[in-house]
Amino acid sequence: MHFDPEIIDQKATYKLLTGAVIPRPIGWISSISEDGILNLAPFSFFNAVGEDPPHVIFSTVRPNNSNKDTLNNILATKQFVVNMVVEEIVEQMNITSQSVESHISEFELAGVTPAPSLKVKAPRVKESPINMECDLVHHYTLEDNKHGGATIIVGRVVMFHIDESVLLDDFKINMETYKPVARLAGSNYSKLGEIFSIKRA
């Protein structure tokens, strides 16, 4: 079967895209407004894009042509933190996915602890075992959109915070103790499950 995104509606396109591109890591993005209000929200259009130097990328939708607090904060401060989501804090992450007024801090709403960063003003989520402080290097809003589209954010990682519980020798992450959660479609998430290895040809 064939589906032209120019013909099918936006909801159908979203279902096809998010159902096909799985699993997706979750970027739990913390930011701070110019007025000092803390913000925390999850984004599943997220990934790493390179290590020389290290960069990450995520996008945030713009419903009804309006920016979410995360986007406004990052554009204003040029900084943010990526907090990786693990099984122990998935419920708190889900709480922060709801839309709330700009003056409300999702840190308080979800009951997670803001921890000071070293190079950026935005705080980290203390309960997350891996945090990446980032400087904004590029943003781009998808063209030819009909409902506000999405804005892509590219950030340069300027500091890693790795909890000792998930770190092995030689900077390797311990897959037995690091239990990341991935986004699927709808209300579905996944754990790592079975791990297998294939040597490169």
C-alpha positions as CSV (number, residue, x, y, z in Angstrom):
1,M,0.0,0.0,0.0
2,H,1.1,3.6,-0.7
3,F,0.4,6.7,1.3
4,D,1.2,10.2,0.1
5,P,1.7,12.6,3.1
6,E,0.3,15.4,0.9
7,I,-3.0,13.6,0.6
8,I,-3.6,11.8,4.0
9,D,-4.3,13.9,7.0
10,Q,-1.7,15.0,9.6
11,K,-2.9,12.4,12.2
12,A,-2.5,9.6,9.8
13,T,1.0,10.8,8.9
14,Y,1.9,11.0,12.5
15,K,0.7,7.4,13.2
16,L,2.7,6.0,10.3
17,L,5.9,7.8,11.2
18,T,5.9,7.2,14.9
19,G,4.7,3.6,14.5
20,A,7.4,2.8,11.9
21,V,10.4,4.6,13.4
22,I,10.8,2.7,16.7
23,P,12.1,2.4,19.2
24,R,13.0,6.1,19.7
25,P,15.2,7.3,22.7
26,I,13.6,10.0,24.8
27,G,15.2,13.3,25.3
28,W,14.0,14.7,28.6
29,I,14.9,18.3,28.1
30,S,15.3,20.7,31.0
31,S,15.5,24.4,30.4
32,I,15.1,27.7,32.3
33,S,13.3,30.8,31.3
34,E,14.8,34.3,31.4
35,D,12.7,34.8,34.5
36,G,14.2,31.8,36.2
37,I,11.3,29.4,35.8
38,L,12.4,25.8,35.4
39,N,10.9,23.7,32.6
40,L,11.1,20.0,32.0
41,A,9.5,18.1,29.0
42,P,10.1,14.8,27.1
43,F,10.7,14.6,23.4
44,S,10.9,11.4,21.4
45,F,12.1,13.0,18.2
46,F,15.6,12.9,19.7
47,N,19.0,11.4,19.0
48,A,22.7,11.8,19.0
49,V,24.2,13.1,15.7
50,G,28.0,13.0,16.1
51,E,30.9,12.9,18.6
52,D,33.5,15.2,16.9
53,P,32.4,17.4,18.7
54,P,29.4,15.7,20.4
55,H,26.0,17.0,19.3
56,V,22.4,16.0,19.9
57,I,19.3,16.8,18.1
58,F,15.6,17.0,19.0
59,S,12.5,18.6,17.6
60,T,9.5,20.2,19.3
61,V,6.1,20.6,17.6
62,R,4.5,24.0,17.3
63,P,0.8,23.4,17.7
64,N,-1.4,26.2,16.2
65,N,1.8,28.1,15.2
66,S,2.8,28.6,18.8
67,N,6.1,27.7,20.6
68,K,6.2,25.5,23.6
69,D,8.0,26.7,26.7
70,T,11.0,24.5,26.0
71,L,11.6,26.1,22.6
72,N,11.1,29.7,23.9
73,N,13.5,29.0,26.8
74,I,16.2,27.6,24.5
75,L,15.9,30.3,22.0
76,A,16.2,32.9,24.8
77,T,19.0,31.3,26.8
78,K,20.8,29.3,24.1
79,Q,21.2,26.4,26.5
80,F,19.5,23.2,27.7
81,V,20.1,19.8,29.4
82,V,19.3,16.4,28.1
83,N,18.3,14.0,30.9
84,M,18.1,10.3,29.9
85,V,14.9,8.5,31.0
86,V,15.3,5.1,32.7
87,E,12.7,2.7,34.1
88,E,12.8,4.1,37.6
89,I,11.7,7.6,36.5
90,V,9.4,6.8,33.6
91,E,6.3,7.8,35.6
92,Q,7.8,11.2,36.5
93,M,8.7,11.7,32.8
94,N,5.1,11.0,31.8
95,I,3.8,13.6,34.2
96,T,6.0,16.2,32.5
97,S,4.5,15.5,29.1
98,Q,1.3,17.3,30.0
99,S,0.7,20.9,29.0
100,V,0.8,23.3,31.9
101,E,0.9,27.1,32.3
102,S,4.3,28.7,31.8
103,H,4.7,29.8,35.4
104,I,4.5,26.1,36.6
105,S,7.7,24.2,37.0
106,E,7.4,20.5,35.8
107,F,10.2,19.7,38.3
108,E,7.8,20.4,41.1
109,L,4.9,18.9,39.3
110,A,6.7,15.5,38.8
111,G,8.5,15.6,42.1
112,V,12.0,15.4,40.7
113,T,15.1,17.2,41.9
114,P,16.8,20.1,40.0
115,A,20.6,19.6,40.3
116,P,23.0,22.4,39.3
117,S,24.8,22.1,36.0
118,L,28.4,23.1,35.6
119,K,28.4,25.0,32.3
120,V,24.8,25.9,31.6
121,K,22.2,27.7,33.7
122,A,19.5,25.1,33.2
123,P,19.4,22.4,35.9
124,R,19.8,18.7,35.5
125,V,17.4,16.0,36.7
126,K,19.2,14.5,39.7
127,E,17.3,11.2,39.4
128,S,18.5,10.7,35.9
129,P,21.8,8.7,35.7
130,I,22.9,10.4,32.5
131,N,22.7,14.2,31.8
132,M,24.2,16.2,29.0
133,E,24.6,19.9,29.2
134,C,24.2,21.6,25.8
135,D,24.7,24.9,24.1
136,L,22.3,25.7,21.2
137,V,24.2,25.8,17.9
138,H,21.3,25.7,15.3
139,H,17.5,25.7,15.1
140,Y,15.3,25.3,12.0
141,T,11.5,25.3,11.7
142,L,10.2,22.8,9.1
143,E,9.0,24.6,6.0
144,D,5.7,24.2,4.2
145,N,3.9,23.2,7.3
146,K,0.1,23.5,7.7
147,H,-0.4,23.4,11.5
148,G,2.8,25.0,12.9
149,G,5.2,22.2,12.0
150,A,8.1,21.5,14.3
151,T,11.4,23.3,15.2
152,I,14.6,21.2,15.1
153,I,17.1,22.0,17.8
154,V,20.8,21.0,17.5
155,G,22.9,21.3,20.6
156,R,26.5,20.8,21.3
157,V,27.2,18.7,24.4
158,V,29.6,20.7,26.7
159,M,29.4,18.5,29.7
160,F,28.5,14.9,30.5
161,H,27.2,13.7,33.9
162,I,27.3,9.9,34.3
163,D,26.4,8.2,37.5
164,E,28.9,5.7,38.6
165,S,26.2,3.0,38.8
166,V,26.0,2.9,35.0
167,L,29.6,3.4,34.1
168,L,32.2,0.8,33.4
169,D,35.9,1.1,32.7
170,D,37.1,2.8,29.6
171,F,34.1,5.1,29.5
172,K,31.7,2.3,28.6
173,I,28.0,2.4,29.7
174,N,26.9,-0.6,31.7
175,M,23.9,-2.1,29.8
176,E,23.0,-4.3,32.8
177,T,22.5,-1.3,35.2
178,Y,21.5,1.4,32.7
179,K,17.9,0.7,31.9
180,P,16.7,3.3,29.3
181,V,13.1,3.6,28.2
182,A,12.3,4.0,24.6
183,R,9.2,5.5,22.9
184,L,7.0,3.5,20.6
185,A,3.6,4.6,19.2
186,G,0.6,5.8,21.1
187,S,0.9,5.2,24.8
188,N,3.5,2.4,24.3
189,Y,7.0,2.3,25.6
190,S,9.7,-0.3,25.6
191,K,12.7,-1.5,27.6
192,L,16.0,-2.8,26.1
193,G,14.9,-6.5,26.0
194,E,17.3,-9.1,24.6
195,I,20.7,-7.8,23.5
196,F,22.7,-9.5,20.8
197,S,26.0,-8.7,19.1
198,I,27.2,-8.8,15.5
199,K,30.8,-8.2,14.5
200,R,31.3,-5.6,11.8
201,A,32.2,-7.0,8.4
